[in-house]
């Protein structure tokens, strides 16, 4: 199985919420499961905000040390065959 489509790249971690902030494409949907490049579940999209042409996504993470994800690409949890 291949991973789902790319959602975006992690820019930083929000100081107020602890959520991952992604520079995202237009394919991010609130409530969607997010995985890393290996297919491991990272969390879910909590919010999409910013300009319509170049939105950002906030991911409520479920990993213990999310700092290692900064700079990483994240993907939709939908697996393609």
Protein Blocks (a to p, Z undefined) as FASTA:
>chain_A
ZZdddfbdcfbdcfklopacddddfkbcehiacddfkopafbdcfbdcdjfklccddddd
fbfblmlmgopacddfbdcZZ
